[in-house]
């Protein structure tokens, strides 16, 4: 493991230690949400190239709500640190960019991915703030749902 990878892993581990606790299995919000809530920004971290990466509320199809509901990846701090980490950015595939980090602690040792859409197209149209769509989802490699411990480590 390179020095940078070790530093990134240590940073992510430290972040997970103060992450918000999980409420267990999240359920999809059955109510329709407004475009204002759907496109609402939660975070706006910058990656190592200085590119802003919007993290939006979303719903079960996009954003923080999807990562939390479908994949039990609820830690905003872990999402942010994965985006901000050095050498975490994979080469883009069209408008998709994937950030990868190594998370260790609380009984787990896994790789996490944050998938980002750099376009301004969503099923609900263009984000009203003019920024790219941003985070589509985040998940733990090799499993449908991240362990609860990751959100409360």
N, C-alpha and C positions, 0 to 999 in steps of 0.2 A: 504494500500500500504506500503510495507516495505521501510526502509531507503534506501536500495540499489536501489530498483525500482524507488523511488523518485529521487535519484541522477542521475540514468540513464535517466529518463524522462527529468530532468532539463538539462542534458548535451545535449541530442538530441534536445531539444527545442532551446538551445543556438546555436547549430550548424545550425539548420534550419534558424535561424535568419540571418546568413551570407551566406546561400547557394546561388549558382548561380541562376539567374532568369530563368524561363522556357520560351521557345519560343512558348508556346501554344501547340497545338497538333503536336507531332513529326510524321513524315512520315518515312516509311521504306525506306532505301537507295536502289534505284533501281539498282545501279551499282554493278557489282560483286567486291568483295574486295579480296585482296591478303591474303594468309595465314599469312604473316607477320603482316598485319593490324588486322586480325581476332584474332590472338593470342597475339597481343600487350598488354602489361601490362599498366594499367592506375594507379592502386594503389596496394599496397601490405600490407594491415593492418594485425595486429596480433590479434587473439582473446584472451580471458582471460586465455587460456591455453598456450599461446605463439605460437600457430599454425598460420603460414602465410596463408592468404586467398587471392589468386589472384583475382583482378577485371580486366577483359580483355575487350578490345574494343568489340569484338564479332560482331554479326549482329542481324537480327530479330529473331534468334533462340537461342541466348546465350549471356550472358554478359551484360555490361552496355547498349549497343545498344538495346537489347531486353527489359530490364527494362524500359528504357526511351520511346521507341517506343510503346510497347504494354501496359505498365502499367502507363506511365507518372510518373515514379519514376526516375528522372534525377539527383537528388542531390547526388553527390559523397560523400559529407561530411556526409549525413544522412546514406548512405550505410556503410561507414567506421565506424561511431559511433555505428551503430547497431551491427556490427561484434565485435567491441572492448568492448562493454558494458558488465558489470558483470551480471551473471546469465541470459544472453540472449540466450545462446546456448541450443537448444533442444537436447534430446538424438538422436544419429545418427540412421538413417534407411538405412542400407547398406552403400553405398557411399554418401548418401545425408545427409547434416546437414542443419538445419534451425535455423537462428538467429531471435529473435523476440524482438521488442522494442515498446515503447509507445511514440507517437509523438503528441505534443500539441502546438497550437499557430496559429496565422493567421486565426482564424475562424475554425480550425479543431481540432479534438481530436480522434485519431485513432491509431490502432496497425499496425505496418509495419513488413514485413517479408523479409529476404534475404535468398534465397535458394542457397546452395553451393554443388558442386559435388567434392568430394575428390579423385575421380579416375583420370586417365590420358587419358580417352577415350572421344572423341568428334566425331561428324559426319565428321570432317575433319582430324581425326587421333589424334596423340599424340602431345601435345604442345611441340614445339621445345626447350623450356627452361627447360624441365624436371620437372616443377612444376605441381601440380594438375590442373584440368580444372578450378576450382574456382567458382565464382559467375555465376549461371545460369540465375537468374532473381531476381528482388525485386518488391514487390507490397504492396498495402494497403489492409488489410483484409476487406472482405465483399464488394469489389467494383472492377470492371474491371480496372479502371484507377484512380490513385490518384488525388486529387484536385490540380489544378494549384498552389494554394496558398502554398502547401507544398514545392514546388520547389523555391518559392520566398519569403517565410515568413521571 
